[in-house]
Amino acid sequence: QVQMVESGGGEVQAGGSLRLSCTASGLTFSSYAVGWFRQIPGKEREGVGCISHGGATTVYADPVKGRFTISRDNAKSTLYLQMNSLKPEDTAMYFCAARQTFYCPDSWQDRGRYNFWGQGTQVAVSS
């Protein structure tokens, strides 16, 4: 049984930082590209970024470029999202998702292409 569990969410003031983690089990983590997504109530889930299976390649959505960094530790089956210079508009539920491909394709933001999802962790940024 595959499980992906996010942690590290919380409340922070604008300009602050948070680091989210996502720990996977029940799958060969190093064989999957992994993405971060976020969702605000009433809106569609949007891609934040994606990292290739070995961690060498990352891609980010424009709103977070230069502020967010995705990394992974395959020995620990764990994915990270370092979020700096947080803005109120970053407030959302954040999800990790694994996709059975080595690399992040041009369609990395297509939610339907991901095989496994976590339950989410809430991030709230106050102004």
C-alpha positions in Angstrom: 0.0 0.0 0.0 1.5 3.3 -1.1 1.4 6.2 1.3 2.6 9.7 1.0 2.5 11.9 4.1 3.1 15.6 4.1 4.2 17.6 7.1 5.7 20.9 8.1 2.7 23.2 7.3 1.7 26.0 9.7 1.2 29.7 10.0 3.9 32.2 9.1 4.1 36.0 8.5 4.7 37.4 5.0 8.4 37.3 4.2 9.0 34.2 6.4 10.0 30.7 5.5 8.6 27.2 5.9 10.0 23.8 4.8 7.5 21.1 3.9 8.3 17.4 3.9 6.7 14.5 2.2 7.6 10.9 3.2 6.7 8.1 0.9 6.3 4.3 1.6 5.2 1.3 -0.4 6.9 2.4 -3.6 10.4 2.5 -5.1 10.6 6.3 -4.4 13.8 6.7 -6.5 11.9 5.6 -9.6 9.3 8.3 -9.5 9.3 12.0 -10.4 7.5 13.9 -7.7 5.6 17.1 -7.7 4.2 19.6 -5.3 0.7 21.1 -5.8 -1.4 23.5 -3.9 -5.1 24.3 -3.6 -7.2 27.1 -2.3 -10.9 26.2 -1.5 -13.0 26.8 -4.5 -10.1 26.7 -6.9 -8.4 24.0 -9.0 -5.3 22.4 -7.6 -2.3 24.0 -9.3 1.3 22.7 -9.8 4.0 24.3 -7.7 7.0 22.3 -9.0 8.4 19.0 -10.0 11.7 17.1 -9.4 13.1 14.2 -11.4 13.7 10.8 -9.9 17.3 11.5 -9.1 16.9 15.1 -8.1 19.0 16.6 -10.8 16.2 18.4 -12.6 13.5 20.7 -11.2 10.9 22.8 -12.8 8.7 25.4 -11.1 5.5 27.4 -11.7 6.1 31.0 -12.4 4.6 32.4 -9.2 7.1 30.5 -7.0 10.3 30.7 -9.1 13.2 32.1 -7.2 11.4 31.7 -3.9 10.6 27.9 -3.6 13.1 25.1 -3.9 12.3 21.4 -4.3 14.7 18.7 -3.2 14.6 15.0 -2.3 16.5 12.4 -0.3 15.9 9.1 -1.9 17.7 7.2 0.9 14.9 8.5 3.2 12.1 8.4 0.6 11.5 12.0 1.4 10.6 15.1 -0.7 11.1 18.6 0.5 9.7 22.0 -0.4 11.7 25.0 1.0 9.5 28.1 0.8 11.1 31.5 1.3 9.8 35.0 1.0 6.3 33.7 1.5 3.4 35.9 0.4 -0.3 35.8 1.6 -1.2 34.4 -1.9 0.9 31.3 -1.0 -1.8 30.4 1.5 -3.1 27.0 0.5 -3.2 23.3 1.2 0.0 21.8 -0.2 0.1 18.3 -1.6 2.9 16.0 -2.8 2.3 13.5 -5.7 4.4 10.8 -7.3 4.4 10.1 -11.0 5.7 6.9 -12.5 8.2 8.5 -14.8 11.9 9.4 -14.3 11.7 13.0 -15.4 9.2 15.9 -15.2 7.7 16.2 -18.7 6.2 19.4 -20.2 2.9 18.1 -18.8 4.2 18.0 -15.2 1.2 20.2 -14.1 -1.3 17.7 -15.3 -2.8 16.4 -12.1 -4.3 13.4 -13.8 -0.9 12.0 -14.7 0.2 11.4 -11.1 -0.3 8.0 -9.6 -0.2 8.7 -5.8 -1.1 11.7 -3.6 -0.6 12.7 -0.1 -3.4 14.1 2.1 -2.0 17.6 2.2 -0.6 20.0 4.8 -2.0 23.5 5.3 0.1 26.7 4.9 -1.2 30.0 6.0 0.7 33.3 5.4 -0.5 36.4 7.1 0.2 39.9 6.0 
